[in-house]
Amino acid sequence: ALNDNQLDVQITQIEELLKEFTVVRNIYFTKDEYEYNLYWKIRKGLFPAVGAVRVKGTTVIIEDVAYPIECLAEATLELQNLFKKYDYTEALIFGHALEGNFHFVFTQDFSDAKEVKRYDNLMNEVVTSVAVKYEGSLKAEHGTGRNMAAFIEVE
């Protein structure tokens, strides 16, 4: 927003729009410069944080998907559960929730057949969840790369 008054109006509009949704956690907005700069610093550090903890020889995978807003909460929990199911304990989900756009980041070892199968199983379930169950998009913000190219027909 260009000024505090406009920001207040936008916050009120967002809060009104969100009232129709069931929330898991309360929504909180801040105007405190230190606080929001800290949030942005954390947000910008998510991708490097996953890279920093990766095992030597593994690859950092980043994808972006989009869900219809009305099922975003349920879809988010499902995506989290898929990462748990396939033991991607370092996986992070972040993005632009008001647009239904999520990025997810995790590490993958492609040198081991068992690990490649684990990755394949995860990606197949992600595709089914996003594109089939929730009728979302496999590429929300960035172009279709190697990971999602095989699934274009599914979408």
Stockholm file with secondary structure:
# STOCKHOLM 1.0

chainA/1-155         ALNDNQLDVQITQIEELLKEFTVVRNIYFTKDEYEYNLYWKIRKGLFPAVGAVRVKGTTVIIEDVAYPIECLAEATLELQNLFKKYDYTEALIFGHALEGNFHFVFTQDFSDAKEVKRYDNLMNEVVTSVAVKYEGSLKAEHGTGRNMAAFIEVE
#=GR chainA/1-155 SS CCSHHHHHHHHHHHHHHHTTSCCSSCCCCCCCHHHHHHHHHHHHTHHHHHHHHSCTTCEEEEEEEECCGGGHHHHHHHHHHHHHHTTCTTCEEEEEGGGTEEEEEEEECCSSHHHHHHHHHHHHHHHIIIIIISCCBSCSSSCCCHHHHTTTTTC
#=GC SS_cons         CCSHHHHHHHHHHHHHHHTTSCCSSCCCCCCCHHHHHHHHHHHHTHHHHHHHHSCTTCEEEEEEEECCGGGHHHHHHHHHHHHHHTTCTTCEEEEEGGGTEEEEEEEECCSSHHHHHHHHHHHHHHHIIIIIISCCBSCSSSCCCHHHHTTTTTC
//
